[in-house]
Amino acid sequence: MHNQKWLSLNFFAFFFTWGVFLPYWTGWLTNEKELSVSAASVIMGTGMVARSLSTLFFFPLLTRLFSLGRLMQLLAIASFIVMAIYIPANSYTLLFIITFAFSFIYPNLLPAMESGATVLMQTDRIHYGKSRSYGSLGYTIALLIVGAATAMWQEQAILWIMLAGLLLMATTQSLVSPVPLQSKPAPRTKKGPSATAELLKSKGFLTILLVSILLQGAHAAYYNYGFIYLQDIGVNSFYIGLILNVAVIFEIVFFVKADTLFEKWSVSSMFLLAGIGSTLRWILIFLFPSVWVFILTQTLHAVSFGVAHFAFIRYIFQKLDPVNIPSAQGMYAALGMSLSVALLTFAGGYLYEIAPGYAFLGMAASSFPAVLLVLLTRKRLAY
């Protein structure tokens, strides 16, 4: 199989499961397992802390033990096994333990896949945006399927769709991986600094990592409470899937065109655009608690998430040595996609119980500082 097609297929399979777990799991816990929003947010927030620790420390270790291709196979199989344990689980303690274990294993697939994509960009000159758009397609199909299934069979369908998605992913990962992903990275000399140490010495990398942390963390309320928020304002479960898909459709269009559309943009300009779009998005949801305004703000997902993510990938592709890429992806996944989201999920859960709109306004308190940070550093660090 051609490397571009292999990457596209695996992005599709992974983000199909991501499209079930990320937006619907808090809703599954509150509706199917009858937990309160704050109790579910503690479970999900703690799971994100596990995800952060795992991708920060466990993932780099795994990349030294296994090739990226083999690692993705093992992670997919292990994720399916742990997810199956949810079937008999009913107690809060057991749900907490399973979610922690699943969050420790499953999210490592994301930096593994992104690292593989970056390696293939450097070795085979594949188009990242083209393959990543298939991930967004998988995500949007998952949203449609879950929306239709919950309308017919209630929230119990979410678990079974997730299991089916993980089985699909384990199957796609069993295909022969591209040659560049079949070997472990060359070991470093004992005298050389670790990849993490090198990255921590780079002011440019630390700055774009902090900007990414602020911008990606600002999606916490949307990821965890968007489904519940739409339920609370009276939207039918079937239409919720359609509404959530608006964001992904714009994300797909963005990733298809990103390689050419932002070819001449600097990384700092992309981050600036993402920060302004993100701040506007959350303020609008707070000011206007309407389904139509929510749908309108969904179009900004291509900016708040897509542009910010593409900017980070562009930076590490252009600036980093290939041997440092897995560590950079692990730090990004741990801090930008996990820990920041976890902390803001805890805060968002309590803000949501005061008033749903407050949870989204709180996200602007994360995205706006990113705009200021870019304005203060873009000339000095030239990124």
C-alpha angles and dihedrals in degrees: 000000000000112000093238091054092045091053093045092051093049093046087053094050095046097046091047088066091040088056089058100041103039103051101025109037096083088049091049091052094048098042105031099030094032097231123155118252091251092048091049091047090055090053094045093042092051089047089055090051087054089048090051095050092044097050092042098049111006098046096056089049091051092051088058091051101041139027114253091250094052092042093056090051093052094045093051093052093045091049091055092050094050093045090055089062088068089073097079095029118115110143122089091236094053092046088051093051095046093047090049092050094045091047090051093056112025102053091058086077089072099060089039091055094042090048089051090050092051092049090051090049088058099040103033101019091233118175107253096195093052094054094039089056088065087058089056089048090054089049093051093047089052090052091051093047094047091046092053094041095050090048089057104031104018125235094318087082091067094074094050093048089051091052091049090050093050090050089052090050093049088052095050091047089055089068116100108276123225115279095247088059096049097076131064118246115269109268118252122243113260091242094052122094119252120261090249091051091051092050093048089056093055112093090193094054094044090051096051089043091055091047089050091049091054095045099043093042089056089071092068096101092045094049097045105029106025092093093047092043092056090048090051093054090052105261118153115244093243092055092046088067090052093048094049088050093063089074093050094047090057089044090054092050090049096051092046090056100029098095092058101025094057098030093118098034120108119234091245092053091052091050090048091053091048093050095050092046092048094050092048091049097056095041091053092053090050095047097043115036093193132126090228093054089047089053090049092052090051087074088064092064089086086061104036094045109012100048093041092050094045091049091056092048090048091052097051092042092054102034110030134078111242091243089061096049098087090052091047091049091047092052091046093049092044100045105021102036100028123018096041090046090048095052093046090046090059091049093041093053092059093041090051092056089053092049128331093231092058091065090061095042088055089061091061087061086066101041100045095059087056089061091052092047092053092048091051097048110028097091097039095049097031098217 
